[in-house]
Structures are given as C-alpha cells and as structure tokens.
C-alpha cells in the first residue's frame, strides 16, 4: 500500500499529484496494445487523458473551457507534462477518432 505514503511537499499542482497516481507506463502499454494513437499523430492518448481529467475535476462543460483552463500559464502546462495547451479542434478530433 505504498500509494498513500506521506511524502514531502513538492509544490506540485493538485492535478499533477492525481495524474501521478496513474503510472504513465501503464497508459502507454494499453495504448500500444489497442492502437490508441493510430489515427492521431500529434495528440497523444496521455495528452487526452490529462485534458479530460482536468475537465472533470474543474467541471468544464466545453472543450473551449478545457483548452482555456489548461493554457493559463506555460508553467502550469509544463507541470502537467504537456508541451502545449491542446486546441479545441484537436481535442474534438481526438475524441472522434478514439473509442
């Protein structure tokens, strides 16, 4: 039960701490097994996972809300492990192409 060990305060955003509970290797392995990134060359499954988790936790109703919320600052984007804030149209295409 090492999941809930008490650790030092690392000053990470709460969303980053929640994302750290899901190992990135596990998401990558599932994506490779089910060809999750087959039709999406730039918008990876991990980026979609981060964006949709952000949307759920912040009660966003539209993709525009998610895109604007993540793109508040470059520091926040890099803390989440993204290279840039996903555009609304890119998220829409990724949601259509992935089952």
One Martini backbone bead per residue (centre of mass of N, CA, C, O) as a GRO file, in nm:
protein
   99
    1UNK     BB    1   0.060   0.061   0.024
    2UNK     BB    2   0.236   0.305  -0.138
    3UNK     BB    3   0.030   0.524  -0.238
    4UNK     BB    4  -0.017   0.675   0.072
    5UNK     BB    5   0.236   0.810   0.129
    6UNK     BB    6   0.425   1.019   0.304
    7UNK     BB    7   0.536   1.324   0.171
    8UNK     BB    8   0.682   1.569   0.048
    9UNK     BB    9   0.652   1.886  -0.044
   10UNK     BB   10   0.653   1.967  -0.408
   11UNK     BB   11   0.463   2.184  -0.540
   12UNK     BB   12   0.231   2.051  -0.683
   13UNK     BB   13  -0.027   2.018  -0.849
   14UNK     BB   14  -0.308   1.845  -0.796
   15UNK     BB   15  -0.330   1.719  -1.076
   16UNK     BB   16  -0.045   1.593  -1.077
   17UNK     BB   17  -0.092   1.407  -0.832
   18UNK     BB   18  -0.319   1.245  -0.969
   19UNK     BB   19  -0.159   1.155  -1.225
   20UNK     BB   20   0.059   0.992  -1.055
   21UNK     BB   21  -0.139   0.745  -0.990
   22UNK     BB   22  -0.096   0.703  -1.300
   23UNK     BB   23   0.093   0.521  -1.479
   24UNK     BB   24   0.240   0.586  -1.779
   25UNK     BB   25   0.312   0.294  -1.870
   26UNK     BB   26   0.022   0.183  -1.862
   27UNK     BB   27  -0.098   0.371  -2.077
   28UNK     BB   28   0.104   0.297  -2.302
   29UNK     BB   29   0.045  -0.007  -2.317
   30UNK     BB   30  -0.258   0.017  -2.388
   31UNK     BB   31  -0.217   0.185  -2.643
   32UNK     BB   32  -0.049  -0.028  -2.797
   33UNK     BB   33  -0.251  -0.267  -2.782
   34UNK     BB   34  -0.509  -0.070  -2.908
   35UNK     BB   35  -0.424   0.163  -3.100
   36UNK     BB   36  -0.472   0.475  -2.991
   37UNK     BB   37  -0.250   0.640  -3.201
   38UNK     BB   38  -0.313   0.585  -3.506
   39UNK     BB   39  -0.476   0.873  -3.598
   40UNK     BB   40  -0.283   1.033  -3.388
   41UNK     BB   41   0.008   1.217  -3.406
   42UNK     BB   42  -0.005   1.464  -3.179
   43UNK     BB   43  -0.254   1.352  -3.008
   44UNK     BB   44  -0.219   1.195  -2.734
   45UNK     BB   45  -0.340   1.002  -2.485
   46UNK     BB   46  -0.216   1.160  -2.251
   47UNK     BB   47  -0.330   1.438  -2.329
   48UNK     BB   48  -0.625   1.349  -2.306
   49UNK     BB   49  -0.618   1.262  -2.013
   50UNK     BB   50  -0.544   1.537  -1.896
   51UNK     BB   51  -0.778   1.706  -2.014
   52UNK     BB   52  -1.019   1.532  -1.899
   53UNK     BB   53  -0.938   1.553  -1.604
   54UNK     BB   54  -0.954   1.855  -1.585
   55UNK     BB   55  -1.254   1.877  -1.669
   56UNK     BB   56  -1.372   1.711  -1.434
   57UNK     BB   57  -1.244   1.872  -1.187
   58UNK     BB   58  -1.365   2.167  -1.320
   59UNK     BB   59  -1.642   2.153  -1.463
   60UNK     BB   60  -1.636   2.126  -1.769
   61UNK     BB   61  -1.843   2.168  -2.073
   62UNK     BB   62  -1.607   2.246  -2.270
   63UNK     BB   63  -1.329   2.252  -2.473
   64UNK     BB   64  -1.269   2.552  -2.430
   65UNK     BB   65  -1.239   2.540  -2.123
   66UNK     BB   66  -1.002   2.347  -2.120
   67UNK     BB   67  -0.803   2.505  -2.298
   68UNK     BB   68  -0.805   2.767  -2.124
   69UNK     BB   69  -0.726   2.637  -1.849
   70UNK     BB   70  -0.450   2.514  -1.933
   71UNK     BB   71  -0.348   2.800  -2.081
   72UNK     BB   72  -0.270   3.003  -1.853
   73UNK     BB   73   0.027   2.866  -1.825
   74UNK     BB   74   0.337   2.739  -1.893
   75UNK     BB   75   0.389   2.612  -1.617
   76UNK     BB   76   0.133   2.437  -1.602
   77UNK     BB   77   0.185   2.275  -1.856
   78UNK     BB   78   0.460   2.152  -1.762
   79UNK     BB   79   0.347   2.021  -1.496
   80UNK     BB   80   0.157   1.818  -1.676
   81UNK     BB   81   0.340   1.721  -1.939
   82UNK     BB   82   0.314   1.939  -2.157
   83UNK     BB   83   0.389   2.132  -2.444
   84UNK     BB   84   0.081   2.217  -2.492
   85UNK     BB   85  -0.214   2.345  -2.544
   86UNK     BB   86  -0.496   2.218  -2.638
   87UNK     BB   87  -0.699   2.231  -2.890
   88UNK     BB   88  -1.022   2.207  -2.963
   89UNK     BB   89  -1.000   2.059  -3.239
   90UNK     BB   90  -0.804   1.838  -3.144
   91UNK     BB   91  -0.989   1.717  -2.927
   92UNK     BB   92  -1.225   1.650  -3.112
   93UNK     BB   93  -1.071   1.453  -3.298
   94UNK     BB   94  -0.977   1.259  -3.070
   95UNK     BB   95  -1.267   1.179  -2.978
   96UNK     BB   96  -1.358   1.057  -3.253
   97UNK     BB   97  -1.112   0.840  -3.301
   98UNK     BB   98  -1.163   0.739  -3.016
   99UNK     BB   99  -1.304   0.472  -2.814
   0.00000   0.00000   0.00000
